Amino acid sequence: MKIGIRHEDKNLWERRVPLIPEHVRRLVETGIACVVQRSPTRVFPDRLYRDAGAALVDKLDDADPIFAVKEIPIARIEQNKTYIFFSHTIKGQAYNIPLLQRLLDLKCTLIDYECIRDAKGKRLVSFGRHAGLAGMIDTLWAFGRRLSKRGVPTCFEELRPAHRYADLEAAKNAIRRVGDRIREEGLPKAIAPVICGFVGYGKTSEGAQEIFDLLPHETIAPENVTALVRRSSLDRNKLYKTVYRKQHTVARIADGGFDVEDYSRNPETYESRLERAIVDLSIVVNGVYWEEPQPRLVTRDALRAAWMSSLAPRLEVIGDVSCDIGGSFESTIKSTTPDDPVYVYDPESGQAVAGWSGHGPLVLAVDNLPCEVPLESSTDFSEALFPFVRDIAAMDKHLPFEQVSLPPAIRGATIVYRGALTPEYHYLEDHLRKNGRT
């Protein structure tokens, strides 16, 4: 058995790895050869993989399966090989249909990390927590910059984006120092109360809350936000936090009720409750996965109505950690990068405006946030992936798919097997046809 680890080349920011040197060492010790493509940018330098017993190569010609993080360029896909990476194809994303077609044409096998789930549908191998961690650091930094441009100085100006800290602990220490100043000096009266709303309660939200919780704060229920805003006297030495679960974000159109099983079966019969609430927030952090036919949580129409009303919304920053373009937050009309992370969403035109100031909320929509904390995110990801590596490496592709011995989580994550869509993913044939593929 011989596995390959690919050098990431999707963009200059991508320094993550699917398997860290320590786990490579353990694989080598159990008889699995590891071939690692040389990389000048990887967060773990080549020498650490060499010291762990891996062979360093320029090309992964004789390695199979091949592990990566991000999509592999179409031109680099090789015949009959097994690839494991985030393919971004399971919703039929048009921009990656050519990649999916290439994998089919070359009789490849594709396993997607996004689809590695347990029996209850919970993801087992993800960067979600670290997307939340980096996303919250960046959102607080953006909040400070936004207020500064409005002429409201705050201690949040001391912060930097996550990728500009030596490591995650350094970023956390910076947040703690900001928290100390808030306790001692308080926040400007002009922006009090500062309320941060978290949409969702999965790993992404947990990561974001982990950072926010380093600040002095009080947790309130979503239904108490408006009353808090209307208070005549407020404690300006802390922030406020509220978490929106499904029952807080949507309601049945017919009667305003909510039932989680009914929503799961009939999402098209529900509408958003959230878009009426976000105008009272200072910051909103979105960490939920969205797909048709679920209702959008914040529509362009709602944002336009809010910003055209006589009472301007309090909302300064939307930290869309999910970065689902045109998804649950329609203000996310494009993704951004760590070196140019924000834009102002103009509610009247529906367009993105460069810079920090303007009529409308600031949107942070970096599409690869975990790469801003590559050391910590790679380590946790590798820990989750490691138990599945031997089974993937031992897969006997001479057998029909139904006879292949794989853990259920990996079987369910296999989108393509030997050049054909597996039964669970036959629905992608429609997307292939829509995009002129066969």
Rosetta blueprint (number, residue, H / E / L):
1 M L
2 K E
3 I E
4 G E
5 I E
6 R L
7 H L
8 E L
9 D L
10 K L
11 N L
12 L L
13 W L
14 E L
15 R L
16 R L
17 V L
18 P L
19 L L
20 I L
21 P H
22 E H
23 H H
24 V H
25 R H
26 R H
27 L H
28 V H
29 E H
30 T L
31 G L
32 I L
33 A E
34 C E
35 V E
36 V E
37 Q E
38 R L
39 S L
40 P L
41 T L
42 R L
43 V L
44 F L
45 P L
46 D H
47 R H
48 L H
49 Y H
50 R H
51 D H
52 A L
53 G L
54 A L
55 A E
56 L E
57 V E
58 D L
59 K L
60 L L
61 D L
62 D L
63 A L
64 D E
65 P L
66 I E
67 F E
68 A L
69 V L
70 K L
71 E L
72 I L
73 P L
74 I H
75 A H
76 R H
77 I L
78 E L
79 Q L
80 N L
81 K L
82 T E
83 Y E
84 I E
85 F L
86 F L
87 S L
88 H L
89 T L
90 I L
91 K L
92 G L
93 Q L
94 A H
95 Y H
96 N H
97 I H
98 P H
99 L H
100 L H
101 Q H
102 R H
103 L H
104 L H
105 D H
106 L L
107 K L
108 C L
109 T E
110 L E
111 I E
112 D L
113 Y H
114 E H
115 C H
116 I L
117 R E
118 D L
119 A L
120 K L
121 G L
122 K L
123 R E
124 L L
125 V L
126 S L
127 F L
128 G H
129 R H
130 H H
131 A H
132 G H
133 L H
134 A H
135 G H
136 M H
137 I H
138 D H
139 T H
140 L H
141 W H
142 A H
143 F H
144 G H
145 R H
146 R H
147 L H
148 S H
149 K H
150 R L
151 G L
152 V L
153 P L
154 T L
155 C H
156 F H
157 E H
158 E H
159 L L
160 R L
161 P L
162 A H
163 H H
164 R H
165 Y L
166 A L
167 D L
168 L H
169 E H
170 A H
171 A H
172 K H
173 N H
174 A H
175 I H
176 R H
177 R H
178 V H
179 G H
180 D H
181 R H
182 I H
183 R H
184 E H
185 E H
186 G L
187 L L
188 P L
189 K H
190 A H
191 I H
192 A L
193 P L
194 V L
195 I E
196 C E
197 G E
198 F E
199 V E
200 G L
201 Y L
202 G L
203 K H
204 T H
205 S H
206 E H
207 G H
208 A H
209 Q H
210 E H
211 I H
212 F H
213 D L
214 L L
215 L L
216 P L
217 H E
218 E E
219 T E
220 I L
221 A L
222 P H
223 E H
224 N H
225 V H
226 T H
227 A H
228 L H
229 V H
230 R L
231 R L
232 S L
233 S L
234 L L
235 D L
236 R L
237 N L
238 K L
239 L E
240 Y E
241 K E
242 T E
243 V E
244 Y E
245 R L
246 K H
247 Q H
248 H H
249 T H
250 V E
251 A E
252 R E
253 I L
254 A L
255 D L
256 G L
257 G L
258 F L
259 D L
260 V H
261 E H
262 D H
263 Y H
264 S H
265 R H
266 N L
267 P H
268 E H
269 T H
270 Y E
271 E E
272 S E
273 R L
274 L H
275 E H
276 R H
277 A L
278 I H
279 V H
280 D H
281 L L
282 S L
283 I E
284 V E
285 V E
286 N E
287 G L
288 V L
289 Y L
290 W L
291 E L
292 E L
293 P L
294 Q L
295 P L
296 R L
297 L L
298 V E
299 T L
300 R H
301 D H
302 A H
303 L H
304 R H
305 A H
306 A H
307 W H
308 M H
309 S L
310 S L
311 L L
312 A L
313 P L
314 R L
315 L L
316 E L
317 V E
318 I E
319 G E
320 D E
321 V L
322 S L
323 C L
324 D L
325 I L
326 G L
327 G L
328 S L
329 F E
330 E L
331 S L
332 T L
333 I L
334 K L
335 S L
336 T E
337 T E
338 P L
339 D L
340 D E
341 P L
342 V E
343 Y E
344 V E
345 Y E
346 D E
347 P L
348 E L
349 S L
350 G L
351 Q E
352 A E
353 V E
354 A L
355 G L
356 W L
357 S L
358 G L
359 H L
360 G L
361 P L
362 L E
363 V E
364 L E
365 A L
366 V E
367 D L
368 N L
369 L H
370 P H
371 C H
372 E H
373 V L
374 P H
375 L H
376 E H
377 S H
378 S H
379 T H
380 D H
381 F H
382 S H
383 E H
384 A H
385 L H
386 F H
387 P H
388 F H
389 V H
390 R H
391 D H
392 I H
393 A H
394 A L
395 M L
396 D L
397 K L
398 H L
399 L L
400 P L
401 F H
402 E H
403 Q H
404 V L
405 S L
406 L L
407 P L
408 P H
409 A H
410 I H
411 R H
412 G L
413 A L
414 T E
415 I E
416 V E
417 Y E
418 R L
419 G L
420 A E
421 L E
422 T L
423 P H
424 E H
425 Y H
426 H L
427 Y L
428 L H
429 E H
430 D H
431 H H
432 L H
433 R H
434 K H
435 N L
436 G L
437 R L
438 T L
